[in-house]
Amino acid sequence: MNVKSLAICLYVVLLYWLSLHVSFLDTLFFPTIGAFSFLFLSRTYLMSELGKITFGAVVSALIGTVLFYLYPSSITLFVNAVIIIWLIRRFNWNAPPIAAVALIPFFSHSPHLWAIPLSVCAALLGLMGSLVLAEVLERKFGHPLSLVFRNKPAAVDSRDIAS
């Protein structure tokens, strides 16, 4: 496991803990954060691309929240999905979790609807910050951390044990 993977795991656990223990932060942890984490970890992005994906997710959550607030039904869920898919294609937001974030208001049942877009924004900005911090740590302490986190065996003596 590398430093970025560990940082993301710790960050997701922190979000989960905060969402359980602070009542108005109940929407801070959402299942799609795991998909965003893997997406940000598995591909090499420029910060501008990460920002674009984060912006798309916040816009998506905002649209879903407004539509749910106006009329919480299957019809608005359908309209929401159509709008978000159109936006993803129109602006080339190459991140499928953006579509899932738009659905949060339809299944969260949070009394704090206004917090959903803010939570998405905060969670994704925190995720980006965690990745940047992990990258800085890897650059500064790269070799010692790689020995600790990558589980590579230390140099093995080439002698045969039986000899």
Secondary structure, DSSP 4 states (H G I P E B T S, - for coil): --HHHHHHHHHHHHHHHHHHHSGGGTTS--THHHHHHHHHHHS---HHHHHHHHHHHHHHHHHHHHHHHH--SHHHHHHHHHHHHHHHHHTT---THHHHHTTHHHHH--S-TTHHHHHHHHHHHHHHHHHHHHHHHHHHSHHHHHHHHS-PPPPPP-S-TT-
